[in-house]
Amino acid sequence: MAASVYSLILLFFSCLVHLSKSQPFLGVNYGLTADNLPPPSASAKLLQSTTFQKVRLYGSDPAVIKALANTGIEIVIGASNGDVPGLASDPSFARSWVQTNVVPYYPASKIVLIAVGNEITTFGDNNLMSQLLPAMKNVQSALEAASLGGGKIKVSTVHVMSVLAGSDPPSAAVFKPEHADILKGLLEFNSETGSPFAVNPYPFFAYQDDRRPETLAYCLFQANPGRVDPKSNLKYMNMFDAQVDAVYSALNSMGFKDVEIVVAETGWPYKGDPDEAGATVENARAYNKNLIAHLKSGSGTPLMPGRVIDTYLFALYDENLKPGKGSERAFGLFRPDLTMTYDIGLTKTTNNQTSMAPVSPTTPRLPPAAAPTRQTLPAPPQMILPSPVTPSDKNSGQTDVHNSTPRSASWAHICRSLSISASMLFLSVLYALII
């Protein structure tokens, strides 16, 4: 009996440790626009050593997809903007695309989503935008023909924040009128298939338009007076929540509030050009670390209390061949030698090791077509801080998560209560076995 009791104790505490480290909401973007990246096999091992449970690829690189096989890491693959016309006009091309990029690897490689196109509204090509929904439908049909429909692998696209007409305040946000018809069709598809509305909020770029210290604190989840949404009377303590709630309000305004929101990209550069304010290691560490802590708390957002948003950090590595400003090549959380750029507590090791063992230099890999740069995207609408006396502006609207009387009990609080209850029950059973 003593051996059985000891085994129960080990099982119980190992489960607690696993649960405390699990962050199923957290993913990372893995771009390949570089000539100095480690091989996919090394990157797969690196990902397994972290708390990342998801990875987003901008394409469908077979070497990367194969390397992620049997890791349990969920994978988002992408069909390029250049593939959209063919996918839209030719169902056989869509079937061929699925047979080439999905079927050989699934289910060993845990592909969960295909992002058809990336930030297409950014380019102002109405013809391309009109082809997006037919392309997504044909990919969905191709998945079903390959017996991969029914929610096994979902289909969506990724949007930039400038698809909104404004976020002032978050509770009044709507989509731009010129995109309304296209978005309505896309959202109907999302709703019917259960796929998410994926969007890329970047508080860093909003900060470029309002560089006051209090704005920086608001962007970095640091102490600040907060911003009250005059329409909802909810208080926001950080810009990330305000931007996500603006998306929620826009969805709600079109009758699609139940469509899941996924943050496909967000991050903060650790360096940049002289005119890029706030691009420092300290700020990058603060943003990413505090964002993870905020997500892990389970508090949700003011308009979505208790709901944790799946979030993909940008990015796993720097991409040294990306064009644009200096920040474009300085979002990487890890260096090519697999060491951390800065520590935000990503490792799963018991001693919280903060760097990975270096690997030998590898043969440079040719990069695929570059994904759109962050700098090519319009910055989210400028957030104007209120006076210190009346903390409210267009980014206001969040319940103060630090308030002693929260708007609702968060999932994290519930989990903690359940953990205490489970611990008491376990100890009671253990006591009964001993006596």
C-alpha positions as CSV (number, residue, x, y, z in Angstrom):
1,M,0.0,0.0,0.0
2,A,2.9,2.4,0.8
3,A,4.1,2.0,-2.8
4,S,0.6,2.7,-4.2
5,V,0.3,5.8,-2.0
6,Y,3.7,7.0,-3.1
7,S,2.8,6.5,-6.7
8,L,-0.4,8.5,-6.2
9,I,1.5,11.4,-4.7
10,L,4.0,11.5,-7.6
11,L,1.2,11.4,-10.1
12,F,-0.8,14.1,-8.4
13,F,2.1,16.6,-8.1
14,S,3.4,15.8,-11.6
15,C,-0.1,16.7,-12.9
16,L,-0.1,19.9,-11.0
17,V,3.3,20.8,-12.4
18,H,2.2,20.1,-16.0
19,L,-1.0,22.1,-15.6
20,S,1.0,25.1,-14.2
21,K,3.3,25.1,-17.2
22,S,0.7,24.4,-19.9
23,Q,-0.2,27.5,-21.9
24,P,-2.4,26.1,-24.7
25,F,-3.4,29.6,-25.7
26,L,0.1,30.6,-26.7
27,G,1.7,30.3,-30.1
28,V,4.5,31.9,-32.1
29,N,5.0,32.9,-35.7
30,Y,7.8,31.1,-37.5
31,G,8.9,33.1,-40.6
32,L,11.6,32.0,-43.0
33,T,12.6,35.3,-44.8
34,A,16.2,34.8,-43.7
35,D,19.4,33.1,-44.7
36,N,20.8,32.3,-41.3
37,L,18.1,30.2,-39.6
38,P,18.8,26.9,-37.9
39,P,17.4,23.7,-39.6
40,P,13.8,22.9,-39.0
41,S,14.7,19.9,-36.8
42,A,16.5,22.2,-34.4
43,S,13.7,24.7,-34.4
44,A,11.2,21.9,-33.6
45,K,13.3,20.8,-30.6
46,L,13.5,24.4,-29.5
47,L,9.7,24.8,-29.7
48,Q,9.2,21.6,-27.7
49,S,11.4,23.1,-25.0
50,T,9.2,26.1,-24.6
51,T,5.6,26.7,-23.4
52,F,4.5,27.4,-27.0
53,Q,1.7,25.0,-27.9
54,K,1.0,26.4,-31.4
55,V,3.1,27.7,-34.4
56,R,2.0,29.7,-37.4
57,L,3.8,29.3,-40.7
58,Y,3.4,31.9,-43.5
59,G,3.5,29.1,-46.1
60,S,3.6,25.4,-46.2
61,D,7.3,24.6,-46.1
62,P,7.5,20.7,-46.2
63,A,10.7,20.5,-44.2
64,V,9.2,22.6,-41.3
65,I,5.9,20.7,-41.4
66,K,7.7,17.3,-41.3
67,A,10.0,18.5,-38.4
68,L,6.9,19.3,-36.3
69,A,5.5,15.8,-36.8
70,N,4.6,14.0,-33.5
71,T,5.5,17.0,-31.4
72,G,1.8,17.7,-30.5
73,I,2.3,21.3,-31.5
74,E,-0.7,22.7,-33.4
75,I,0.3,24.2,-36.8
76,V,-1.2,26.9,-38.9
77,I,-0.1,26.8,-42.5
78,G,-0.7,29.5,-45.1
79,A,-1.7,29.7,-48.7
80,S,0.0,32.8,-50.2
81,N,-1.8,35.8,-51.6
82,G,-0.5,34.7,-55.0
83,D,-2.3,31.4,-54.7
84,V,-5.7,33.0,-54.0
85,P,-6.8,33.6,-57.7
86,G,-6.0,30.0,-58.6
87,L,-7.7,28.6,-55.5
88,A,-10.7,30.8,-56.2
89,S,-11.2,29.9,-59.9
90,D,-10.2,26.3,-60.0
91,P,-11.5,23.7,-57.5
92,S,-9.0,21.2,-58.9
93,F,-6.1,23.5,-58.0
94,A,-7.5,23.7,-54.5
95,R,-7.7,19.9,-54.3
96,S,-4.1,19.6,-55.6
97,W,-3.0,22.2,-53.0
98,V,-4.5,20.2,-50.2
99,Q,-3.1,16.9,-51.5
100,T,0.4,18.4,-51.7
101,N,0.5,20.6,-48.5
102,V,-1.8,18.8,-46.1
103,V,-2.6,15.2,-46.8
104,P,1.0,13.8,-46.7
105,Y,1.7,15.2,-43.2
106,Y,-1.6,15.0,-41.3
107,P,-2.3,13.8,-38.7
108,A,1.4,13.3,-37.6
109,S,1.9,17.0,-38.1
110,K,-1.0,18.6,-36.2
111,I,-2.3,21.0,-38.8
112,V,-5.3,22.8,-37.4
113,L,-5.9,25.8,-39.6
114,I,-5.1,27.0,-43.2
115,A,-4.8,30.7,-43.5
116,V,-5.8,31.6,-47.1
117,G,-4.0,34.9,-47.8
118,N,-2.5,37.3,-45.4
119,E,-3.7,40.9,-44.8
120,I,-5.2,41.1,-48.3
121,T,-7.2,44.3,-47.5
122,T,-3.9,46.1,-47.0
123,F,-3.1,46.1,-50.7
124,G,-6.3,47.8,-51.9
125,D,-6.8,45.2,-54.6
126,N,-10.6,44.8,-54.9
127,N,-10.3,42.0,-57.4
128,L,-8.1,40.0,-55.1
129,M,-10.3,40.7,-52.1
130,S,-13.4,39.5,-54.0
131,Q,-11.6,36.2,-54.8
132,L,-10.8,35.5,-51.1
133,L,-14.1,33.9,-50.1
134,P,-14.3,31.6,-53.2
135,A,-10.7,30.5,-52.5
136,M,-11.5,29.7,-48.9
137,K,-14.7,27.8,-49.9
138,N,-12.7,25.7,-52.5
139,V,-10.0,24.9,-49.9
140,Q,-12.8,23.9,-47.4
141,S,-14.3,21.6,-50.1
142,A,-10.9,20.1,-50.9
143,L,-10.4,19.3,-47.2
144,E,-13.9,17.7,-47.1
145,A,-13.0,15.6,-50.2
146,A,-9.9,14.4,-48.4
147,S,-12.0,13.5,-45.3
148,L,-10.3,16.4,-43.4
149,G,-13.5,18.5,-43.0
150,G,-15.9,18.5,-40.1
151,G,-13.6,20.7,-38.0
152,K,-10.5,18.6,-38.2
153,I,-8.7,21.4,-40.1
154,K,-10.3,24.8,-40.4
155,V,-10.0,27.5,-43.0
156,S,-9.8,31.3,-42.5
157,T,-7.7,34.3,-43.5
158,V,-5.7,36.9,-41.5
159,H,-6.7,40.5,-41.2
160,V,-4.8,43.7,-40.4
161,M,-6.2,46.1,-37.7
162,S,-6.8,48.8,-40.4
163,V,-9.8,46.8,-41.6
164,L,-11.6,48.7,-38.8
165,A,-13.0,52.1,-39.5
166,G,-11.9,53.1,-36.0
167,S,-11.7,51.9,-32.4
168,D,-12.8,55.1,-30.6
169,P,-14.1,53.8,-28.3
170,P,-13.7,50.0,-28.5
171,S,-17.4,49.4,-27.8
172,A,-18.3,51.5,-30.9
173,A,-15.8,50.0,-33.4
174,V,-17.0,49.0,-36.8
175,F,-15.5,47.7,-40.0
176,K,-14.7,50.1,-42.9
177,P,-17.8,50.5,-45.1
178,E,-15.8,49.6,-48.2
179,H,-15.0,46.2,-46.8
180,A,-18.4,45.5,-45.4
181,D,-19.8,43.3,-48.2
182,I,-16.6,41.2,-48.4
183,L,-16.3,40.8,-44.7
184,K,-19.9,39.8,-44.3
185,G,-19.3,36.9,-46.7
186,L,-16.1,35.9,-44.9
187,L,-17.8,36.1,-41.5
188,E,-20.7,34.0,-42.7
189,F,-18.1,31.4,-43.7
190,N,-16.3,31.7,-40.3
191,S,-19.7,31.2,-38.5
192,E,-20.8,28.3,-40.6
193,T,-17.5,26.4,-40.4
194,G,-16.5,27.3,-36.9
195,S,-13.3,28.9,-38.1
196,P,-11.8,32.0,-36.3
197,F,-11.5,35.6,-37.3
198,A,-7.7,36.1,-37.2
199,V,-6.3,39.6,-36.7
200,N,-2.9,41.3,-36.1
201,P,-3.0,43.9,-33.3
202,Y,0.2,45.8,-32.6
203,P,0.2,48.3,-29.8
204,F,3.8,49.2,-30.8
205,F,2.6,50.9,-33.9
206,A,-0.1,52.8,-32.1
207,Y,2.5,54.1,-29.7
208,Q,4.4,55.5,-32.7
209,D,1.5,57.9,-33.1
210,D,1.3,58.9,-29.4
211,R,4.6,58.8,-27.7
212,R,3.8,60.1,-24.2
213,P,5.1,58.0,-21.3
214,E,1.6,57.2,-20.1
215,T,0.8,55.8,-23.5
216,L,3.9,53.5,-23.4
217,A,2.9,52.2,-20.0
218,Y,-0.6,51.6,-21.3
219,C,0.9,49.6,-24.2
220,L,3.3,47.6,-22.0
221,F,0.7,46.5,-19.4
222,Q,2.4,48.7,-16.8
223,A,0.9,50.9,-14.2
224,N,-1.3,53.7,-15.8
225,P,-4.5,55.6,-15.0
226,G,-6.5,53.5,-17.4
227,R,-9.0,54.6,-20.0
228,V,-12.7,54.6,-19.7
229,D,-15.0,53.9,-22.6
230,P,-17.7,56.5,-22.4
231,K,-20.2,54.3,-24.2
232,S,-19.8,51.1,-22.2
233,N,-18.3,52.7,-19.0
234,L,-15.8,49.9,-19.0
235,K,-12.2,50.6,-18.0
236,Y,-9.1,49.6,-20.0
237,M,-5.7,49.1,-18.4
238,N,-3.9,48.1,-21.6
239,M,-4.1,48.7,-25.3
240,F,-4.1,45.0,-26.3
241,D,-7.5,44.5,-24.6
242,A,-8.8,47.7,-26.2
243,Q,-7.7,46.6,-29.7
244,V,-9.2,43.1,-29.3
245,D,-12.4,44.5,-27.9
246,A,-12.6,46.8,-30.9
247,V,-12.5,43.8,-33.1
248,Y,-15.2,42.1,-31.0
249,S,-17.5,45.2,-31.3
250,A,-17.0,45.2,-35.0
251,L,-18.0,41.6,-35.2
252,N,-21.0,42.2,-33.0
253,S,-22.1,45.2,-35.2
254,M,-22.4,42.8,-38.1
255,G,-24.2,40.1,-36.1
256,F,-21.2,37.8,-35.6
257,K,-20.2,38.2,-32.0
258,D,-19.9,34.4,-31.6
259,V,-17.1,34.1,-34.2
260,E,-13.9,33.2,-32.3
261,I,-11.2,35.9,-32.4
262,V,-7.6,34.7,-32.8
263,V,-4.6,37.1,-32.5
264,A,-2.5,35.8,-35.4
265,E,0.4,38.2,-34.7
266,T,1.4,40.6,-32.0
267,G,4.8,41.6,-30.7
268,W,7.3,44.3,-29.9
269,P,10.7,44.9,-31.6
270,Y,13.8,45.0,-29.4
271,K,15.5,47.5,-31.7
272,G,14.8,49.7,-34.6
273,D,15.7,52.8,-36.6
274,P,16.3,56.1,-34.7
275,D,12.7,57.3,-35.5
276,E,11.1,54.2,-34.1
277,A,10.3,55.1,-30.5
278,G,10.3,52.5,-27.8
279,A,12.0,49.8,-29.8
280,T,14.3,48.5,-27.0
281,V,15.0,45.2,-25.3
282,E,13.5,46.4,-22.1
283,N,10.2,47.3,-23.8
284,A,10.1,44.2,-25.9
285,R,10.6,42.0,-22.8
286,A,8.0,44.0,-20.8
287,Y,5.3,43.7,-23.6
288,N,5.7,40.0,-24.3
289,K,6.2,38.9,-20.7
290,N,3.3,41.0,-19.4
291,L,1.1,39.9,-22.3
292,I,1.7,36.3,-21.5
293,A,0.9,36.9,-17.8
294,H,-2.3,38.8,-18.8
295,L,-3.4,35.9,-21.0
296,K,-2.5,33.3,-18.3
297,S,-4.5,35.2,-15.7
298,G,-7.7,34.2,-17.5
299,S,-9.2,37.6,-16.9
300,G,-10.1,38.1,-20.6
301,T,-11.1,41.5,-21.8
302,P,-13.7,44.0,-20.6
303,L,-16.2,42.9,-23.3
304,M,-15.2,39.3,-23.1
305,P,-14.5,38.6,-19.4
306,G,-13.0,35.2,-18.6
307,R,-12.3,34.4,-22.3
308,V,-8.7,33.7,-23.2
309,I,-7.7,34.6,-26.7
310,D,-5.4,32.3,-28.6
311,T,-2.4,34.5,-29.3
312,Y,0.6,34.0,-31.6
313,L,3.7,36.1,-30.7
314,F,5.7,37.6,-33.5
315,A,8.2,36.1,-33.9
316,L,10.3,33.0,-33.2
317,Y,13.4,34.4,-35.0
318,D,14.6,37.6,-36.6
319,E,14.3,37.5,-40.4
320,N,17.3,39.2,-41.7
321,L,16.2,39.5,-45.3
322,K,12.9,41.3,-44.6
323,P,12.7,44.8,-46.2
324,G,11.5,47.9,-44.4
325,K,12.6,49.7,-41.2
326,G,15.1,48.2,-38.7
327,S,12.3,46.9,-36.4
328,E,11.2,44.6,-39.2
329,R,14.3,42.5,-38.6
330,A,14.2,42.7,-34.7
331,F,11.1,40.9,-33.4
332,G,12.8,37.6,-32.8
333,L,12.5,35.9,-29.4
334,F,15.4,33.6,-30.2
335,R,18.7,34.0,-32.1
336,P,19.8,31.6,-34.9
337,D,22.1,29.9,-32.4
338,L,18.9,29.0,-30.4
339,T,19.7,31.3,-27.5
340,M,17.1,33.7,-26.2
341,T,17.2,37.3,-27.3
342,Y,15.8,38.2,-23.9
343,D,14.1,36.1,-21.2
344,I,10.3,36.1,-20.8
345,G,10.0,32.7,-19.1
346,L,9.3,30.6,-22.1
347,T,11.3,27.5,-21.2
348,K,9.7,24.4,-19.6
349,T,12.8,23.2,-17.8
350,T,12.4,22.7,-14.0
351,N,15.2,25.2,-13.3
352,N,13.7,27.8,-15.6
353,Q,16.8,27.8,-17.8
354,T,17.0,30.9,-19.9
355,S,19.1,29.9,-22.8
356,M,19.4,26.9,-25.2
357,A,22.6,25.1,-26.1
358,P,24.2,26.7,-29.2
359,V,24.2,24.6,-32.4
360,S,26.9,24.6,-35.0
361,P,26.4,26.9,-38.0
362,T,24.2,25.4,-40.7
363,T,24.0,25.8,-44.4
364,P,21.8,28.9,-45.1
365,R,18.3,28.0,-46.3
366,L,16.8,29.9,-49.2
367,P,13.9,32.0,-47.9
368,P,10.4,31.8,-49.4
369,A,8.5,34.8,-50.7
370,A,8.5,37.4,-47.9
371,A,5.4,37.9,-45.8
372,P,4.1,41.5,-45.7
373,T,6.2,43.6,-43.4
374,R,4.8,45.1,-40.3
375,Q,5.8,48.6,-41.4
376,T,3.7,48.2,-44.6
377,L,0.6,48.1,-42.4
378,P,-1.2,51.2,-41.2
379,A,-0.8,51.7,-37.5
380,P,-3.9,51.1,-35.4
381,P,-5.9,54.2,-34.8
382,Q,-4.2,56.7,-32.5
383,M,-5.1,56.3,-28.9
384,I,-5.5,59.7,-27.2
385,L,-4.9,59.7,-23.5
386,P,-7.3,61.7,-21.3
387,S,-6.3,64.2,-18.8
388,P,-5.1,62.8,-15.5
389,V,-8.4,63.9,-13.9
390,T,-10.7,62.1,-16.3
391,P,-9.0,58.9,-17.6
392,S,-11.0,58.1,-20.7
393,D,-10.5,58.0,-24.4
394,K,-11.1,56.0,-27.5
395,N,-9.2,53.0,-26.2
396,S,-11.0,53.0,-23.0
397,G,-13.5,50.3,-22.0
398,Q,-11.9,47.7,-19.9
399,T,-12.9,46.4,-16.6
400,D,-10.0,47.2,-14.2
401,V,-8.5,43.8,-13.7
402,H,-6.7,45.1,-10.6
403,N,-9.9,46.3,-9.0
404,S,-10.8,44.5,-5.8
405,T,-14.3,43.9,-7.1
406,P,-13.8,42.4,-10.6
407,R,-16.7,42.4,-13.1
408,S,-16.8,38.6,-13.1
409,A,-14.9,35.7,-11.7
410,S,-12.1,34.8,-14.2
411,W,-11.4,31.3,-15.4
412,A,-8.1,31.4,-13.6
413,H,-9.8,32.1,-10.3
414,I,-12.1,29.1,-11.0
415,C,-9.1,26.9,-11.8
416,R,-7.4,27.9,-8.6
417,S,-10.5,27.1,-6.6
418,L,-10.8,23.7,-8.3
419,S,-7.1,23.0,-7.6
420,I,-7.6,23.7,-3.9
421,S,-10.7,21.5,-3.9
422,A,-8.9,18.7,-5.7
423,S,-6.0,19.0,-3.3
424,M,-8.3,18.6,-0.3
425,L,-10.0,15.7,-1.8
426,F,-6.7,14.0,-2.7
427,L,-5.4,14.5,0.8
428,S,-8.6,13.1,2.3
429,V,-8.4,9.9,0.1
430,L,-4.7,9.6,1.0
431,Y,-5.5,9.9,4.7
432,A,-8.2,7.2,4.4
433,L,-5.7,4.9,2.6
434,I,-3.0,5.4,5.3
435,I,-5.3,4.7,8.2
